[in-house]
Amino acid sequence: ACASSTIALGQAAGWIARGHAEVVLVCGADLVTDFVVKGVTAWNALSPAPGRPLDLLRRGLGLGEGAAAMVLMSPARARREGCGKLAGISGWGAAGDAVHMTAPDRYGRGLTRAVRSAMAMAGVAPAAVSVVNAHGTGTVYNDMMELIVFKHIFEEKPLNLFSVKGALGHTLGAAGIIEAALSIKGLAEQAVPPTVGCQEPEAAARAWIKQTPQTVAHDLTISTNSGFGGINAAVILTKEEAE
């Protein structure tokens, strides 16, 4: 579902870490089709106006389409090939809610497990996290679920939280890899994009969300995605490739 390409990145990184592969090409793509539009409309999840992720007055998601591809290599293979590295994947996690066919667990227990698993693998404490690329669909329940999770994990610490779906739309199965690519770009430029469409942030996120681009010194970004059926995934992208 909407966490597919995030999970694919974690699976590819796992193959490399376990020595099952030296190079993996991960591709993610999705299109807006009549089937998708009718399905989202039937679930009352399609916004009548441009999406407003994490906004107090959000009314649903805006659909988008796109594609991205990433080449993952082991450090040894990258050195042999003479390849420069853009970033590393230092941790990943996936977990299910299994509470409803389409609605998320209101308490975000699956997403909490996915994020904590990724952080444990990377050896990252909450205090070390300053940037989170949220799924941020603009639907009432998904966004609130995510905010509950982030408040639970990060409490009141300063955080730069953003969603790109107000600008790109929800690219469904491609969302994870597209958002990971944007997170890598942010690491390279030490920048955090605005949450386009978020005019009045939910109270729980008011201190975390910005409406303009920010310059933020950071070594890692957590990118999260959640999908229908209760699947949740998280990857930790770092400036240094994981050894």
Disulfide bonds with the S-S distance in Angstrom:
none
